[in-house]
Amino acid sequence: MRYCSPFSLSIFTTFSVAVVFYLPIATVAFATTQPHSNSKLQQHLYHVNYNTKRFATADEEKEKETVETENLMSTNEEFKPRTWNPLRLLVLKMGFTELKFTSPLNYEKRDGLYNCAYCGLDLFDSDGKYEPNSGWPSFWRSKEDGHVKYKKEWDGRLEAKCGRCDSHLGHVFLDGPLPSKVEKDLLEKAPASDPRGQRTNGYLPRFCMNGSSLRFQSVDEKK
């Protein structure tokens, strides 16, 4: 039976250790001494600095938009949270979506306002409510400019949030009713901040809202 001598094993072991520990070091040393390495490093640093400045500029623009919105809503009186209901808060503050056809507001037919369930800001009017059979309370227009604000999500959807307290309301889709299907005077009063498509006579927005994020106040309750 053939076998390896202790001396052969020790040589093999020493060689293996040398390869494992010194080969990476030699590779790095070789790479850093190449004449083109500095130019590549400079290019990399240039792109890092360029992207940093680009994103910083984008952040500044977003900050300006946020400040403008905050200034717009600062005229509203200070509010206290109007709900501590855990199910509502899951939607309002954690962005959950309620199950479809579970909100009583799906079937609300009375005249009135739909307010934010957290701060009470008026968001939608019953005149802008319609039934697309989506399973959630839906509107084709908001109540006032800036009362609903928007944020594009990672998956491309447009999130609708309360303009005062930043609570999650739902999402907006550009597949609402056609302008010819709504009253002309109501269409003319629609806020300019409402999302619209590029086509002048294209579909109006569909505000697909969680009923848990809204509180309905009927005209009789306002009197």
C-alpha positions in Angstrom: 0.0 0.0 0.0 1.4 3.4 -1.0 1.6 6.2 1.6 2.9 9.8 1.9 5.8 10.5 4.1 5.5 13.1 6.9 8.0 15.3 5.1 5.9 15.3 1.9 2.8 16.2 3.9 4.5 19.1 5.6 5.7 20.5 2.2 2.2 20.2 0.8 0.6 21.9 3.9 3.1 24.8 3.8 2.5 25.4 0.1 -1.3 25.3 0.6 -1.1 27.9 3.4 1.1 30.1 1.3 -1.4 30.0 -1.6 -4.4 30.7 0.6 -2.9 33.6 2.5 -0.5 35.3 0.1 -2.3 34.9 -3.3 -5.0 37.5 -2.4 -2.4 39.9 -1.1 -0.3 39.6 -4.3 -3.4 40.0 -6.4 -4.4 43.3 -4.6 -0.8 44.6 -4.8 -0.7 43.8 -8.5 -4.0 45.6 -9.2 -3.1 48.7 -7.3 0.2 49.1 -9.2 -1.4 49.0 -12.6 -1.2 52.3 -14.5 -4.9 52.4 -15.3 -6.1 51.8 -11.7 -5.9 55.4 -10.8 -8.0 56.5 -13.8 -10.6 53.8 -12.9 -10.7 55.0 -9.3 -11.1 58.6 -10.4 -14.0 57.6 -12.7 -15.6 55.8 -9.8 -15.2 58.8 -7.5 -16.6 61.1 -10.1 -19.8 59.0 -10.5 -20.2 58.8 -6.7 -19.9 62.5 -6.4 -22.2 63.1 -9.4 -24.9 60.8 -8.0 -24.6 62.2 -4.5 -25.2 65.8 -5.9 -28.0 64.6 -8.1 -29.9 62.9 -5.2 -29.1 65.8 -2.9 -30.8 68.2 -5.4 -33.8 65.9 -5.7 -34.0 65.8 -1.8 -33.9 69.6 -1.7 -36.8 69.8 -4.2 -38.8 67.3 -2.2 -38.1 69.4 0.9 -39.4 72.5 -0.8 -42.6 70.6 -1.7 -43.0 69.4 1.8 -42.5 72.9 3.3 -45.1 74.3 0.8 -47.6 71.6 1.9 -46.9 72.2 5.6 -47.3 75.9 5.1 -50.6 75.3 3.3 -51.9 73.2 6.1 -50.5 75.3 8.9 -53.5 77.6 8.7 -55.6 74.7 10.1 -56.2 74.7 13.8 -54.1 72.3 15.9 -55.7 68.9 16.2 -55.8 66.1 18.6 -56.0 62.5 17.4 -59.6 61.5 17.0 -59.2 57.8 17.1 -57.2 55.2 19.0 -59.0 52.3 17.4 -56.3 49.8 16.7 -57.9 48.6 13.4 -58.1 52.2 12.1 -54.5 52.9 13.2 -53.3 49.9 11.2 -54.6 51.6 8.1 -53.9 55.2 9.0 -50.4 54.9 10.4 -49.1 51.5 9.1 -50.5 51.6 5.6 -52.6 48.4 5.9 -55.5 47.8 3.4 -58.9 46.8 4.8 -60.7 43.9 3.2 -63.0 44.9 0.3 -66.7 45.3 0.9 -66.3 45.5 4.7 -66.7 49.2 5.1 -70.2 50.6 5.8 -69.1 53.7 3.8 -69.4 51.6 0.6 -73.2 51.8 1.0 -73.4 55.4 2.3 -75.9 57.4 0.2 -76.5 60.5 2.3 -75.2 64.0 1.6 -72.2 65.1 3.7 -68.5 65.2 4.1 -65.9 62.4 4.4 -63.3 63.5 6.9 -59.9 62.1 8.0 -60.5 59.7 10.8 -57.3 60.8 12.6 -57.3 64.6 12.4 -60.8 65.5 11.1 -59.7 67.3 7.9 -62.4 67.3 5.3 -61.2 65.2 2.4 -64.1 64.3 0.1 -67.6 65.5 -0.5 -70.6 63.2 -1.2 -70.9 64.9 -4.6 -67.7 63.3 -5.7 -68.6 59.8 -4.5 -69.4 57.2 -7.1 -69.6 53.4 -7.3 -67.1 51.6 -9.5 -67.8 48.3 -7.6 -64.2 48.1 -6.4 -65.1 47.1 -2.8 -63.8 50.3 -1.3 -65.4 53.8 -1.0 -64.4 55.7 -4.1 -64.4 59.3 -5.2 -63.5 61.0 -8.5 -62.5 64.4 -6.9 -61.2 65.6 -3.6 -62.6 68.4 -1.5 -60.0 71.1 -1.6 -56.5 71.8 -3.0 -53.8 70.3 -0.7 -56.2 68.4 1.5 -55.0 65.2 -0.1 -51.4 64.7 -1.0 -49.7 62.0 -3.0 -46.6 59.8 -2.9 -45.4 57.4 -5.5 -44.8 53.9 -4.1 -42.1 51.4 -5.1 -44.6 49.4 -7.2 -45.7 52.4 -9.2 -49.0 53.0 -7.4 -49.9 56.5 -6.2 -50.6 56.6 -2.5 -53.1 59.1 -1.1 -52.3 60.7 2.3 -54.0 63.2 4.5 -52.6 66.7 3.8 -52.6 67.6 7.5 -51.6 64.6 9.5 -49.9 62.5 6.8 -52.2 59.5 7.5 -52.5 56.8 4.8 -55.9 56.9 3.1 -55.6 54.6 0.1 -54.5 54.9 -3.5 -55.4 56.8 -6.6 -55.9 55.3 -10.1 -56.5 57.0 -13.4 -59.4 54.9 -14.3 -62.3 56.9 -12.9 -65.4 58.1 -14.7 -65.2 60.1 -18.0 -65.7 63.8 -17.7 -68.9 63.5 -19.7 -70.3 61.2 -17.0 -70.2 63.8 -14.2 -71.9 67.2 -13.6 -70.1 70.0 -15.4 -70.2 72.5 -12.6 -68.7 69.9 -10.2 -66.0 69.1 -12.7 -65.1 72.8 -13.0 -64.7 73.0 -9.2 -62.4 69.9 -9.0 -59.1 70.9 -7.2 -56.2 71.5 -9.6 -54.1 69.2 -7.3 -56.2 66.2 -8.2 -54.1 63.7 -10.4 -55.1 63.8 -14.0 -54.0 61.9 -17.1 -52.3 63.6 -20.1 -55.5 63.5 -22.2 -57.8 66.4 -21.7 -60.9 64.3 -22.0 -59.4 61.2 -20.5 -60.6 59.3 -17.4 -60.8 61.2 -14.1 -59.0 59.9 -11.0 -60.5 57.2 -8.9 -59.7 57.8 -5.2 -59.9 54.2 -3.8 -60.0 54.8 -0.1 -60.1 52.7 3.0 -63.3 53.2 4.9 -61.3 52.9 8.1 -59.4 56.1 7.2 -62.6 58.1 6.9 -65.4 59.4 9.1 -68.7 60.4 7.5 -70.4 63.6 8.7 -73.9 64.0 7.2 -75.4 67.4 6.4 -77.8 66.9 9.3 -74.9 66.5 11.8 -73.3 69.7 10.6 -76.4 71.7 11.5 
